[in-house]
Amino acid sequence: MKVTIQEAAEKRGKTLYILSSDLSIPLQTVYGWQRLNRLPRQDYLDLLCRYLQCGIQELLKPDYAL
């Protein structure tokens, strides 16, 4: 899976710094999801989706094309 939180945030005029600050998530954690392609826990995914007003499919995309 490819984590695309930064793309989703930028579409809504947010940076990863603002996102982490607004959601009280350490910036290192957010960068880990984005740069290291680590998957957020389900509770964080739900929180991110509510904050960014998007679905999980916008935040997580397969690494392969069908």
N, C-alpha and C positions, 0 to 999 in steps of 0.2 A: 504494500500500500504506500502511496505517496501522500504525505501530509501537506495540505495546501491552505493552512490557516492564514498565512501572510497574504495570499491572493484574495481570499474571502474578506479579510480585514481591510485591505487596500481598496477593494470595490466599494466599501462603506465609509471610506475616508478615515480609517483608523490605522495606527501603527501597532506593531507588536508591543511596544512600550505602553501605549495607552490602553491596549487590551489587557495587558498584565496588571496594570495599575487599577483599572476599573473593576476587574474581577478578583483582585487580591491574590493573584497567582504569581509566584516568583518569576521574574523575567528569564532566569536561567532555565526554568522548566519549559516556558513557551518556546525559547530558542532551541531547546533540546527536541521538542516536537517537530519544529520546522527544519532545522539544519541536520539533525541526526535521524530524521524520519522515525522517531519514536511515536508510538500510538498513545494518545491520551487515554486515561481511564474513562469508563463509561460516564461517570458523574461529571467529569470535566468536558467530555464531548457534549453532553446535554446542556451544560452551562454555556459553552461556546456557541452552540446552535441557537440558544435563546438570545444571547447577547448579539450575535451577528445576524439573527433572523434568517437562518438558512437551514438546510437539511444536512445530515451527516454526509450524504453523498457529495456535497460541495466541499467538505473539509477533507475527506479521504477518497482518493482515487486510486484505482489499480495501477500498478507499474507497467502493465501490458495493455496493448490494444487488441480488441477482438476483431 
